[in-house]
Every structure is written in structure tokens, then in C-alpha cells.
Amino acid sequence: MKRQWSIVVAIIFALIIAIFAVINVEPVKVDYLFGTSEWPLILIILGSVLMGGFIIASAGVVRILSIQRKLKITEKENIKLKEELEALKEEPVHLPKNEVQNEEEKQPE
């Protein structure tokens, strides 16, 4: 359900941007480091939205890849610990006798 709401919000946001861009079709002067040119404002708006979306998406991909790498490391560690636990379960346990038990054995009944 959460995913459906995010899609609905994204569609509404895209419609608002499209309407805003279509209303603003006048040519505007764009200054670059090496010159200037005139572009329709609709292209500037849509280009800015696309670049912003690309930047957000790339940040999300980097975050996902980082989390996947941490998950893989954690899964390997989990497997290693499970193997160690199984090995410890198979070993016989030799507990040293404490002093109280030693004293009881020495005293005749």
C-alpha cells in the first residue's frame, strides 16, 4: 500500500510540473561559462527536474549498493558463527571441578 501511495504522489507531482512547464513557454536567456543562449523556459524547467531526479536516483543507488554490501558481509559472518556454534556443540565439555567439590570428595562419610 505504501508503494501505491508513493506512485500516486509521484504522478501528481509530475502533473504539477508538466502544467507549470507548459504555462511557462517564453524564451529565457541562459548564461554559461563560455557564452549565452536563449532557451524556452519549458526546457529549462524539465531539464532541471530531470537532473534533480537523476541526482536523487543515483544517491539512492549508492545507498542501496552500500546496504547490499553490508548485508553480504553480515550474512557471511552469520554463516561463520553458525558453523562455529555447530562445532562447539559437537565438542565434549570438560569442566574443571571447583574447590567445593574437591573438599566434599576428601571428607570421608
C-alpha positions in Angstrom: 0.0 0.0 0.0 2.9 2.4 0.8 4.3 1.8 -2.7 1.0 2.6 -4.3 0.8 5.9 -2.4 4.3 6.9 -3.5 3.4 6.2 -7.1 0.2 8.3 -6.8 2.2 11.2 -5.3 4.9 10.9 -8.0 2.2 11.1 -10.7 0.6 14.1 -9.1 4.0 15.8 -8.7 4.8 15.1 -12.4 1.4 16.6 -13.5 2.0 19.7 -11.5 5.5 20.1 -13.0 4.1 19.5 -16.5 1.4 22.1 -16.1 3.8 24.6 -14.7 6.2 23.9 -17.5 3.6 24.3 -20.3 2.4 27.6 -18.8 6.0 29.0 -19.0 7.0 28.7 -22.6 8.7 32.1 -23.1 12.3 32.1 -24.2 14.8 33.0 -21.5 18.5 33.9 -21.6 20.8 31.2 -20.2 24.3 32.2 -19.2 27.1 29.6 -19.5 30.7 29.9 -18.6 31.6 30.2 -22.2 28.6 32.1 -23.7 24.9 32.7 -23.6 21.8 31.4 -25.4 18.1 31.6 -25.4 16.0 28.6 -24.5 12.3 28.1 -23.9 11.6 28.1 -20.2 9.8 24.8 -20.5 13.0 23.1 -21.5 14.9 24.7 -18.6 12.2 23.5 -16.1 12.0 20.0 -17.5 15.8 19.7 -17.7 16.2 20.8 -14.1 13.6 18.3 -12.9 15.2 15.5 -14.9 18.7 16.4 -13.5 17.3 16.6 -10.0 15.6 13.2 -10.4 18.8 11.7 -11.8 20.8 13.0 -8.8 18.3 11.6 -6.3 18.2 8.3 -8.1 22.0 8.0 -8.2 22.1 8.8 -4.5 19.5 6.0 -3.9 21.5 3.5 -5.9 24.7 4.3 -4.0 22.8 3.8 -0.7 21.3 0.5 -1.9 24.6 -0.8 -3.1 26.2 0.1 0.3 23.4 -1.7 2.2 23.7 -4.8 0.0 27.4 -4.9 0.6 26.9 -4.7 4.3 24.2 -7.4 4.1 26.6 -9.7 2.3 29.3 -9.2 4.9 26.8 -9.8 7.7 25.5 -13.0 6.0 29.0 -14.4 5.7 29.7 -13.6 9.4 26.4 -15.2 10.3 27.3 -18.4 8.4 30.7 -18.4 10.0 29.2 -18.1 13.5 26.7 -20.8 12.9 29.4 -23.2 11.8 31.4 -22.3 14.9 28.4 -22.9 17.1 27.8 -26.3 15.5 31.5 -27.2 16.0 31.2 -26.2 19.7 28.0 -28.3 20.1 29.8 -31.4 18.9 32.8 -31.0 21.2 32.6 -32.7 24.6 32.6 -30.4 27.5 35.3 -30.8 30.2 34.6 -28.6 33.1 37.2 -28.4 35.9 35.9 -29.4 39.4 35.7 -26.4 41.7 37.1 -26.4 45.2 33.8 -27.2 46.9 33.6 -30.5 45.0 37.2 -31.3 45.8 36.5 -30.7 49.5 33.5 -33.0 49.5 35.5 -35.8 47.9 38.3 -35.5 50.5 35.9 -35.8 53.5 35.0 -39.4 54.4 31.4 -40.2 55.2 
